[in-house]
Amino acid sequence: MRKLDVTNFGPARVFGLVLAATLLAWIGLASPSRAQDRGGTYSTEELVRTGHKFFGTVSGGLATVIEEAVSRYGHPNGYILGEEGGGAFVGGLRYGEGQLNTRDRGKRKVYWQGPSLGWDFGGEGSRTMMLVYNLPGTDALWQRFAGVDGSAYFVGGFGMTALVANRIYVVPVRSGVGLRLGVNVGYLKFTPQATWNPF
């Protein structure tokens, strides 16, 4: 087995390797115990059907991504449908708004915003479906969810990442337009009212 010689790598490449290693390690650790499929969760078929209606004609790879999320995390007990925009030049910002849907607690308007830092450049706008796991109540969403964003999973124009806080998992599935390339670490802060403050 050959050893990797990093002595000739520039700072940017070393930083990229460190972020990629962090991403791979985090993906391995960010797998919650599968949710118990009891009342209040959504089936794969329901999520795919809802996603097809929401994303419309660009939903070709959606079923594959949702099946991957369910195989990793189980069935969610909530989901958010919304839109977001963001941009980055090393440091980045993301803002969005949507509606949280739950079986036993109804629907609620939600907003999210958050900073990121990493090897990340460009801008994007996207429709977003976020699968929410282990949500004990809608007020439990009002906190910061940390994670690693990047190419954790990508098929048919859809990307999937995972964020976690206090054993609650949020798995955004995004499809959008724009050009953004890179890997970053950051968080999303969910709030019941819109705010420009990402911190």
C-alpha positions as CSV (number, residue, x, y, z in Angstrom):
1,M,0.0,0.0,0.0
2,R,1.4,3.4,-1.0
3,K,1.6,6.2,1.5
4,L,0.2,9.5,0.5
5,D,2.9,12.2,0.4
6,V,1.3,15.6,1.2
7,T,4.6,17.5,1.5
8,N,4.1,18.9,-2.1
9,F,0.4,19.8,-1.6
10,G,-0.5,23.5,-1.4
11,P,-2.5,24.8,1.6
12,A,-5.7,24.8,-0.4
13,R,-5.4,21.1,-1.4
14,V,-4.5,20.1,2.2
15,F,-7.5,22.0,3.5
16,G,-9.7,20.3,0.9
17,L,-8.4,16.9,1.9
18,V,-9.0,17.6,5.6
19,L,-12.6,18.7,4.8
20,A,-13.2,15.6,2.7
21,A,-11.9,13.4,5.5
22,T,-14.1,15.2,8.0
23,L,-17.1,14.7,5.7
24,L,-16.4,11.0,5.3
25,A,-16.0,10.5,9.0
26,W,-19.1,12.5,9.9
27,I,-21.2,10.6,7.4
28,G,-20.2,7.4,9.1
29,L,-21.1,8.8,12.5
30,A,-24.2,10.7,11.5
31,S,-26.5,7.7,11.2
32,P,-29.2,7.7,14.0
33,S,-30.8,4.5,15.1
34,R,-33.6,3.9,12.7
35,A,-36.9,5.5,13.8
36,Q,-39.5,3.1,15.0
37,D,-42.2,2.8,12.3
38,R,-45.1,3.6,14.6
39,G,-47.9,6.1,14.0
40,G,-46.9,9.5,13.0
41,T,-44.2,8.6,10.5
42,Y,-44.3,8.9,6.7
43,S,-43.8,6.0,4.3
44,T,-41.3,6.0,1.4
45,E,-44.2,6.0,-1.1
46,E,-45.9,9.0,0.6
47,L,-42.6,11.0,0.6
48,V,-41.9,10.2,-3.1
49,R,-45.5,11.1,-4.1
50,T,-45.3,14.4,-2.2
51,G,-41.8,15.1,-3.6
52,H,-42.9,14.5,-7.2
53,K,-45.8,17.0,-6.7
54,F,-43.4,19.6,-5.1
55,F,-40.4,19.3,-7.4
56,G,-42.5,18.8,-10.6
57,T,-40.7,17.9,-13.8
58,V,-37.2,17.9,-12.3
59,S,-38.0,15.0,-9.9
60,G,-36.3,12.2,-11.9
61,G,-33.8,11.1,-9.2
62,L,-36.0,11.9,-6.2
63,A,-37.2,8.4,-5.5
64,T,-33.6,7.1,-5.4
65,V,-32.5,9.8,-2.9
66,I,-35.5,9.4,-0.6
67,E,-35.0,5.6,-0.7
68,E,-31.3,6.2,0.3
69,A,-32.4,8.5,3.2
70,V,-35.0,5.9,4.4
71,S,-32.5,3.1,4.3
72,R,-30.1,5.1,6.4
73,Y,-32.4,6.8,8.8
74,G,-35.8,5.1,8.7
75,H,-39.1,6.8,8.2
76,P,-39.4,10.5,9.3
77,N,-42.1,11.8,11.6
78,G,-42.1,15.2,9.8
79,Y,-41.0,16.9,6.6
80,I,-40.5,20.5,5.4
81,L,-41.2,21.7,1.9
82,G,-39.7,25.1,1.0
83,E,-37.3,27.2,-1.0
84,E,-33.9,28.5,-0.2
85,G,-31.0,30.5,-1.6
86,G,-27.4,30.8,-0.7
87,G,-23.9,31.8,-1.8
88,A,-20.4,31.3,-0.8
89,F,-16.8,32.5,-1.3
90,V,-15.0,30.4,1.3
91,G,-17.5,31.7,3.9
92,G,-21.2,31.3,2.9
93,L,-24.7,32.1,4.0
94,R,-28.0,30.2,3.3
95,Y,-31.6,31.4,3.9
96,G,-34.9,29.6,3.4
97,E,-38.5,29.4,4.3
98,G,-41.1,26.6,4.1
99,Q,-43.8,24.6,5.9
100,L,-43.3,21.9,8.4
101,N,-45.7,19.0,8.0
102,T,-46.4,16.5,10.8
103,R,-49.2,14.0,11.2
104,D,-50.1,14.7,14.8
105,R,-49.2,18.4,15.1
106,G,-50.4,19.8,11.8
107,K,-48.6,22.3,9.7
108,R,-46.4,25.2,10.7
109,K,-44.4,27.9,8.8
110,V,-40.7,27.7,9.4
111,Y,-37.6,29.8,8.4
112,W,-34.0,28.8,8.4
113,Q,-30.7,30.5,8.0
114,G,-27.1,29.7,8.6
115,P,-23.4,30.3,7.9
116,S,-20.8,27.9,6.5
117,L,-17.1,27.8,6.2
118,G,-15.0,25.7,3.8
119,W,-13.7,25.1,0.3
120,D,-16.9,26.4,-1.2
121,F,-17.7,28.9,-4.1
122,G,-20.7,30.0,-6.0
123,G,-24.4,30.6,-5.6
124,E,-27.6,28.6,-5.9
125,G,-31.4,28.7,-5.4
126,S,-33.2,25.5,-4.7
127,R,-36.5,23.8,-3.8
128,T,-35.9,21.8,-0.7
129,M,-37.6,18.9,1.0
130,M,-36.3,18.3,4.5
131,L,-37.0,15.0,6.2
132,V,-37.2,15.4,10.0
133,Y,-36.5,12.5,12.4
134,N,-37.2,12.1,16.1
135,L,-39.0,15.4,16.4
136,P,-40.8,15.4,19.8
137,G,-42.7,18.6,19.1
138,T,-42.7,21.5,16.7
139,D,-40.9,23.8,19.2
140,A,-38.0,21.4,19.3
141,L,-37.1,22.5,15.8
142,W,-36.1,26.0,17.0
143,Q,-32.4,25.4,17.4
144,R,-29.2,25.1,15.4
145,F,-28.5,21.9,13.4
146,A,-24.9,21.3,12.6
147,G,-23.5,19.3,9.7
148,V,-21.2,18.9,6.8
149,D,-22.5,19.9,3.4
150,G,-21.1,18.8,0.1
151,S,-21.4,15.7,-2.1
152,A,-22.6,13.4,0.6
153,Y,-25.1,11.9,-1.9
154,F,-26.0,13.1,-5.4
155,V,-28.2,11.6,-8.2
156,G,-30.4,13.0,-10.9
157,G,-29.8,16.7,-9.9
158,F,-30.6,16.0,-6.2
159,G,-28.2,16.3,-3.3
160,M,-28.8,14.9,0.2
161,T,-27.0,15.9,3.4
162,A,-27.7,15.4,7.2
163,L,-27.8,17.8,10.1
164,V,-28.2,16.9,13.8
165,A,-29.0,18.5,17.1
166,N,-30.1,16.7,20.4
167,R,-30.8,13.4,18.5
168,I,-33.2,15.2,16.1
169,Y,-32.0,14.7,12.5
170,V,-32.9,17.0,9.5
171,V,-32.0,15.6,6.1
172,P,-32.3,18.2,3.4
173,V,-33.0,16.9,-0.2
174,R,-32.3,19.8,-2.6
175,S,-32.7,20.4,-6.3
176,G,-32.0,23.8,-7.7
177,V,-30.3,26.1,-10.2
178,G,-27.0,27.8,-10.0
179,L,-23.3,26.9,-9.7
180,R,-21.8,26.0,-6.4
181,L,-18.9,23.7,-5.8
182,G,-17.2,22.6,-2.6
183,V,-17.4,21.1,0.8
184,N,-18.2,23.1,3.9
185,V,-19.0,22.8,7.6
186,G,-21.8,24.9,9.2
187,Y,-25.3,24.8,10.6
188,L,-28.8,25.8,9.9
189,K,-30.8,27.7,12.5
190,F,-34.6,27.2,12.4
191,T,-36.9,29.9,13.6
192,P,-40.7,30.6,13.7
193,Q,-40.2,34.1,12.3
194,A,-38.0,35.4,9.4
195,T,-34.7,37.0,10.4
196,W,-31.6,38.2,8.5
197,N,-29.3,37.2,11.4
198,P,-27.7,33.8,10.6
199,F,-26.1,33.4,14.0
